[in-house]
């Protein structure tokens, strides 16, 4: 996969896909999540 062995910054959206959900999708890879946040974009 293109994300294997990469460092990832996850920024989720409160009204869309939260950061924790994106992190769960990355668990099958060897990507390292170095920062994860769920923000509210208004």
mmCIF file of the N, C-alpha and C atoms, coordinates in Angstrom:
data_MODEL
# 
_entry.id   MODEL 
# 
loop_
_atom_site.group_PDB 
_atom_site.id 
_atom_site.type_symbol 
_atom_site.label_atom_id 
_atom_site.label_alt_id 
_atom_site.label_comp_id 
_atom_site.label_asym_id 
_atom_site.label_entity_id 
_atom_site.label_seq_id 
_atom_site.pdbx_PDB_ins_code 
_atom_site.Cartn_x 
_atom_site.Cartn_y 
_atom_site.Cartn_z 
_atom_site.occupancy 
_atom_site.B_iso_or_equiv 
_atom_site.pdbx_formal_charge 
_atom_site.auth_seq_id 
_atom_site.auth_comp_id 
_atom_site.auth_asym_id 
_atom_site.auth_atom_id 
_atom_site.pdbx_PDB_model_num 
ATOM 1   N N  . UNK A 1 1  ? 0.844   -1.183 0.000  1.00 0.00 ? 1  UNK A N  1 
ATOM 2   C CA . UNK A 1 1  ? 0.000   0.000  0.000  1.00 0.00 ? 1  UNK A CA 1 
ATOM 3   C C  . UNK A 1 1  ? 0.886   1.242  0.000  1.00 0.00 ? 1  UNK A C  1 
ATOM 4   N N  . UNK A 1 2  ? 0.382   2.322  -0.550 1.00 0.00 ? 2  UNK A N  1 
ATOM 5   C CA . UNK A 1 2  ? 1.154   3.560  -0.680 1.00 0.00 ? 2  UNK A CA 1 
ATOM 6   C C  . UNK A 1 2  ? 1.466   4.209  0.674  1.00 0.00 ? 2  UNK A C  1 
ATOM 7   N N  . UNK A 1 3  ? 0.723   3.877  1.720  1.00 0.00 ? 3  UNK A N  1 
ATOM 8   C CA . UNK A 1 3  ? 0.938   4.510  3.026  1.00 0.00 ? 3  UNK A CA 1 
ATOM 9   C C  . UNK A 1 3  ? 1.857   3.707  3.944  1.00 0.00 ? 3  UNK A C  1 
ATOM 10  N N  . UNK A 1 4  ? 2.270   2.529  3.533  1.00 0.00 ? 4  UNK A N  1 
ATOM 11  C CA . UNK A 1 4  ? 3.131   1.709  4.386  1.00 0.00 ? 4  UNK A CA 1 
ATOM 12  C C  . UNK A 1 4  ? 4.426   2.444  4.718  1.00 0.00 ? 4  UNK A C  1 
ATOM 13  N N  . UNK A 1 5  ? 4.806   2.371  5.995  1.00 0.00 ? 5  UNK A N  1 
ATOM 14  C CA . UNK A 1 5  ? 6.034   2.969  6.522  1.00 0.00 ? 5  UNK A CA 1 
ATOM 15  C C  . UNK A 1 5  ? 6.078   4.485  6.395  1.00 0.00 ? 5  UNK A C  1 
ATOM 16  N N  . UNK A 1 6  ? 4.920   5.118  6.396  1.00 0.00 ? 6  UNK A N  1 
ATOM 17  C CA . UNK A 1 6  ? 4.836   6.585  6.337  1.00 0.00 ? 6  UNK A CA 1 
ATOM 18  C C  . UNK A 1 6  ? 4.352   7.127  7.674  1.00 0.00 ? 6  UNK A C  1 
ATOM 19  N N  . UNK A 1 7  ? 4.654   8.390  7.949  1.00 0.00 ? 7  UNK A N  1 
ATOM 20  C CA . UNK A 1 7  ? 4.132   9.086  9.122  1.00 0.00 ? 7  UNK A CA 1 
ATOM 21  C C  . UNK A 1 7  ? 2.919   9.893  8.663  1.00 0.00 ? 7  UNK A C  1 
ATOM 22  N N  . UNK A 1 8  ? 1.807   9.764  9.394  1.00 0.00 ? 8  UNK A N  1 
ATOM 23  C CA . UNK A 1 8  ? 0.527   10.320 8.953  1.00 0.00 ? 8  UNK A CA 1 
ATOM 24  C C  . UNK A 1 8  ? 0.002   11.330 9.965  1.00 0.00 ? 8  UNK A C  1 
ATOM 25  N N  . UNK A 1 9  ? -0.534  12.438 9.466  1.00 0.00 ? 9  UNK A N  1 
ATOM 26  C CA . UNK A 1 9  ? -1.269  13.411 10.268 1.00 0.00 ? 9  UNK A CA 1 
ATOM 27  C C  . UNK A 1 9  ? -2.731  13.290 9.850  1.00 0.00 ? 9  UNK A C  1 
ATOM 28  N N  . UNK A 1 10 ? -3.613  13.014 10.812 1.00 0.00 ? 10 UNK A N  1 
ATOM 29  C CA . UNK A 1 10 ? -5.038  12.818 10.536 1.00 0.00 ? 10 UNK A CA 1 
ATOM 30  C C  . UNK A 1 10 ? -5.808  14.015 11.069 1.00 0.00 ? 10 UNK A C  1 
ATOM 31  N N  . UNK A 1 11 ? -6.579  14.656 10.191 1.00 0.00 ? 11 UNK A N  1 
ATOM 32  C CA . UNK A 1 11 ? -7.465  15.749 10.602 1.00 0.00 ? 11 UNK A CA 1 
ATOM 33  C C  . UNK A 1 11 ? -8.865  15.379 10.145 1.00 0.00 ? 11 UNK A C  1 
ATOM 34  N N  . UNK A 1 12 ? -9.704  15.030 11.107 1.00 0.00 ? 12 UNK A N  1 
ATOM 35  C CA . UNK A 1 12 ? -11.081 14.653 10.811 1.00 0.00 ? 12 UNK A CA 1 
ATOM 36  C C  . UNK A 1 12 ? -12.005 15.843 10.961 1.00 0.00 ? 12 UNK A C  1 
ATOM 37  N N  . UNK A 1 13 ? -13.246 15.645 10.568 1.00 0.00 ? 13 UNK A N  1 
ATOM 38  C CA . UNK A 1 13 ? -14.269 16.688 10.634 1.00 0.00 ? 13 UNK A CA 1 
ATOM 39  C C  . UNK A 1 13 ? -15.376 16.241 11.572 1.00 0.00 ? 13 UNK A C  1 
ATOM 40  N N  . UNK A 1 14 ? -15.804 17.127 12.449 1.00 0.00 ? 14 UNK A N  1 
ATOM 41  C CA . UNK A 1 14 ? -16.830 16.792 13.428 1.00 0.00 ? 14 UNK A CA 1 
ATOM 42  C C  . UNK A 1 14 ? -18.133 16.373 12.758 1.00 0.00 ? 14 UNK A C  1 
ATOM 43  N N  . UNK A 1 15 ? -18.526 17.028 11.678 1.00 0.00 ? 15 UNK A N  1 
ATOM 44  C CA . UNK A 1 15 ? -19.775 16.715 10.986 1.00 0.00 ? 15 UNK A CA 1 
ATOM 45  C C  . UNK A 1 15 ? -19.580 15.721 9.849  1.00 0.00 ? 15 UNK A C  1 
ATOM 46  N N  . UNK A 1 16 ? -18.365 15.292 9.631  1.00 0.00 ? 16 UNK A N  1 
ATOM 47  C CA . UNK A 1 16 ? -18.067 14.333 8.560  1.00 0.00 ? 16 UNK A CA 1 
ATOM 48  C C  . UNK A 1 16 ? -17.483 13.073 9.147  1.00 0.00 ? 16 UNK A C  1 
ATOM 49  N N  . UNK A 1 17 ? -16.239 12.801 8.819  1.00 0.00 ? 17 UNK A N  1 
ATOM 50  C CA . UNK A 1 17 ? -15.557 11.601 9.311  1.00 0.00 ? 17 UNK A CA 1 
ATOM 51  C C  . UNK A 1 17 ? -14.598 12.008 10.419 1.00 0.00 ? 17 UNK A C  1 
ATOM 52  N N  . UNK A 1 18 ? -14.821 11.542 11.654 1.00 0.00 ? 18 UNK A N  1 
ATOM 53  C CA . UNK A 1 18 ? -13.926 11.893 12.756 1.00 0.00 ? 18 UNK A CA 1 
ATOM 54  C C  . UNK A 1 18 ? -12.533 11.278 12.591 1.00 0.00 ? 18 UNK A C  1 
ATOM 55  N N  . UNK A 1 19 ? -11.557 11.920 13.197 1.00 0.00 ? 19 UNK A N  1 
ATOM 56  C CA . UNK A 1 19 ? -10.178 11.458 13.119 1.00 0.00 ? 19 UNK A CA 1 
ATOM 57  C C  . UNK A 1 19 ? -9.985  10.038 13.611 1.00 0.00 ? 19 UNK A C  1 
ATOM 58  N N  . UNK A 1 20 ? -10.711 9.646  14.653 1.00 0.00 ? 20 UNK A N  1 
ATOM 59  C CA . UNK A 1 20 ? -10.571 8.288  15.198 1.00 0.00 ? 20 UNK A CA 1 
ATOM 60  C C  . UNK A 1 20 ? -10.995 7.239  14.186 1.00 0.00 ? 20 UNK A C  1 
ATOM 61  N N  . UNK A 1 21 ? -12.005 7.548  13.373 1.00 0.00 ? 21 UNK A N  1 
ATOM 62  C CA . UNK A 1 21 ? -12.454 6.599  12.349 1.00 0.00 ? 21 UNK A CA 1 
ATOM 63  C C  . UNK A 1 21 ? -11.386 6.427  11.267 1.00 0.00 ? 21 UNK A C  1 
ATOM 64  N N  . UNK A 1 22 ? -10.727 7.520  10.909 1.00 0.00 ? 22 UNK A N  1 
ATOM 65  C CA . UNK A 1 22 ? -9.663  7.447  9.909  1.00 0.00 ? 22 UNK A CA 1 
ATOM 66  C C  . UNK A 1 22 ? -8.491  6.636  10.459 1.00 0.00 ? 22 UNK A C  1 
ATOM 67  N N  . UNK A 1 23 ? -8.178  6.836  11.747 1.00 0.00 ? 23 UNK A N  1 
ATOM 68  C CA . UNK A 1 23 ? -7.107  6.054  12.383 1.00 0.00 ? 23 UNK A CA 1 
ATOM 69  C C  . UNK A 1 23 ? -7.414  4.561  12.327 1.00 0.00 ? 23 UNK A C  1 
ATOM 70  N N  . UNK A 1 24 ? -8.657  4.187  12.580 1.00 0.00 ? 24 UNK A N  1 
ATOM 71  C CA . UNK A 1 24 ? -9.039  2.769  12.538 1.00 0.00 ? 24 UNK A CA 1 
ATOM 72  C C  . UNK A 1 24 ? -8.802  2.184  11.155 1.00 0.00 ? 24 UNK A C  1 
ATOM 73  N N  . UNK A 1 25 ? -9.045  2.961  10.115 1.00 0.00 ? 25 UNK A N  1 
ATOM 74  C CA . UNK A 1 25 ? -8.828  2.484  8.748  1.00 0.00 ? 25 UNK A CA 1 
ATOM 75  C C  . UNK A 1 25 ? -7.346  2.264  8.451  1.00 0.00 ? 25 UNK A C  1 
ATOM 76  N N  . UNK A 1 26 ? -6.473  2.958  9.162  1.00 0.00 ? 26 UNK A N  1 
ATOM 77  C CA . UNK A 1 26 ? -5.033  2.842  8.925  1.00 0.00 ? 26 UNK A CA 1 
ATOM 78  C C  . UNK A 1 26 ? -4.385  1.706  9.712  1.00 0.00 ? 26 UNK A C  1 
ATOM 79  N N  . UNK A 1 27 ? -5.134  1.038  10.582 1.00 0.00 ? 27 UNK A N  1 
ATOM 80  C CA . UNK A 1 27 ? -4.558  -0.005 11.428 1.00 0.00 ? 27 UNK A CA 1 
ATOM 81  C C  . UNK A 1 27 ? -4.063  -1.210 10.645 1.00 0.00 ? 27 UNK A C  1 
ATOM 82  N N  . UNK A 1 28 ? -4.541  -1.431 9.439  1.00 0.00 ? 28 UNK A N  1 
ATOM 83  C CA . UNK A 1 28 ? -4.088  -2.558 8.641  1.00 0.00 ? 28 UNK A CA 1 
ATOM 84  C C  . UNK A 1 28 ? -2.793  -2.279 7.898  1.00 0.00 ? 28 UNK A C  1 
ATOM 85  N N  . UNK A 1 29 ? -2.245  -1.072 8.055  1.00 0.00 ? 29 UNK A N  1 
ATOM 86  C CA . UNK A 1 29 ? -1.006  -0.703 7.370  1.00 0.00 ? 29 UNK A CA 1 
ATOM 87  C C  . UNK A 1 29 ? 0.110   -0.551 8.405  1.00 0.00 ? 29 UNK A C  1 
ATOM 88  N N  . UNK A 1 30 ? 1.304   -0.282 7.930  1.00 0.00 ? 30 UNK A N  1 
ATOM 89  C CA . UNK A 1 30 ? 2.406   -0.012 8.844  1.00 0.00 ? 30 UNK A CA 1 
ATOM 90  C C  . UNK A 1 30 ? 2.626   1.491  9.006  1.00 0.00 ? 30 UNK A C  1 
ATOM 91  N N  . UNK A 1 31 ? 1.625   2.289  8.598  1.00 0.00 ? 31 UNK A N  1 
ATOM 92  C CA . UNK A 1 31 ? 1.705   3.743  8.747  1.00 0.00 ? 31 UNK A CA 1 
ATOM 93  C C  . UNK A 1 31 ? 1.663   4.107  10.227 1.00 0.00 ? 31 UNK A C  1 
ATOM 94  N N  . UNK A 1 32 ? 2.397   5.150  10.596 1.00 0.00 ? 32 UNK A N  1 
ATOM 95  C CA . UNK A 1 32 ? 2.436   5.622  11.977 1.00 0.00 ? 32 UNK A CA 1 
ATOM 96  C C  . UNK A 1 32 ? 1.670   6.945  12.064 1.00 0.00 ? 32 UNK A C  1 
ATOM 97  N N  . UNK A 1 33 ? 0.600   6.967  12.865 1.00 0.00 ? 33 UNK A N  1 
ATOM 98  C CA . UNK A 1 33 ? -0.166  8.194  13.069 1.00 0.00 ? 33 UNK A CA 1 
ATOM 99  C C  . UNK A 1 33 ? 0.563   9.014  14.120 1.00 0.00 ? 33 UNK A C  1 
ATOM 100 N N  . UNK A 1 34 ? 1.117   10.158 13.721 1.00 0.00 ? 34 UNK A N  1 
ATOM 101 C CA . UNK A 1 34 ? 1.878   10.987 14.643 1.00 0.00 ? 34 UNK A CA 1 
ATOM 102 C C  . UNK A 1 34 ? 1.014   12.081 15.269 1.00 0.00 ? 34 UNK A C  1 
ATOM 103 N N  . UNK A 1 35 ? -0.124  12.397 14.626 1.00 0.00 ? 35 UNK A N  1 
ATOM 104 C CA . UNK A 1 35 ? -1.053  13.388 15.175 1.00 0.00 ? 35 UNK A CA 1 
ATOM 105 C C  . UNK A 1 35 ? -2.440  13.081 14.639 1.00 0.00 ? 35 UNK A C  1 
ATOM 106 N N  . UNK A 1 36 ? -3.436  13.147 15.536 1.00 0.00 ? 36 UNK A N  1 
ATOM 107 C CA . UNK A 1 36 ? -4.815  12.923 15.117 1.00 0.00 ? 36 UNK A CA 1 
ATOM 108 C C  . UNK A 1 36 ? -5.700  13.896 15.863 1.00 0.00 ? 36 UNK A C  1 
ATOM 109 N N  . UNK A 1 37 ? -6.619  14.509 15.120 1.00 0.00 ? 37 UNK A N  1 
ATOM 110 C CA . UNK A 1 37 ? -7.522  15.485 15.718 1.00 0.00 ? 37 UNK A CA 1 
ATOM 111 C C  . UNK A 1 37 ? -8.832  15.481 14.945 1.00 0.00 ? 37 UNK A C  1 
ATOM 112 N N  . UNK A 1 38 ? -9.912  15.834 15.644 1.00 0.00 ? 38 UNK A N  1 
ATOM 113 C CA . UNK A 1 38 ? -11.202 16.055 15.002 1.00 0.00 ? 38 UNK A CA 1 
ATOM 114 C C  . UNK A 1 38 ? -11.560 17.499 15.212 1.00 0.00 ? 38 UNK A C  1 
ATOM 115 N N  . UNK A 1 39 ? -11.742 18.220 14.135 1.00 0.00 ? 39 UNK A N  1 
ATOM 116 C CA . UNK A 1 39 ? -11.988 19.669 14.192 1.00 0.00 ? 39 UNK A CA 1 
ATOM 117 C C  . UNK A 1 39 ? -13.389 19.991 13.704 1.00 0.00 ? 39 UNK A C  1 
ATOM 118 N N  . UNK A 1 40 ? -13.836 21.188 14.003 1.00 0.00 ? 40 UNK A N  1 
ATOM 119 C CA . UNK A 1 40 ? -15.110 21.709 13.528 1.00 0.00 ? 40 UNK A CA 1 
ATOM 120 C C  . UNK A 1 40 ? -14.804 22.825 12.540 1.00 0.00 ? 40 UNK A C  1 
ATOM 121 N N  . UNK A 1 41 ? -15.093 22.576 11.263 1.00 0.00 ? 41 UNK A N  1 
ATOM 122 C CA . UNK A 1 41 ? -14.837 23.581 10.234 1.00 0.00 ? 41 UNK A CA 1 
ATOM 123 C C  . UNK A 1 41 ? -16.145 24.299 9.923  1.00 0.00 ? 41 UNK A C  1 
ATOM 124 N N  . UNK A 1 42 ? -16.193 25.569 10.244 1.00 0.00 ? 42 UNK A N  1 
ATOM 125 C CA . UNK A 1 42 ? -17.414 26.352 10.019 1.00 0.00 ? 42 UNK A CA 1 
ATOM 126 C C  . UNK A 1 42 ? -17.152 27.403 8.970  1.00 0.00 ? 42 UNK A C  1 
# 
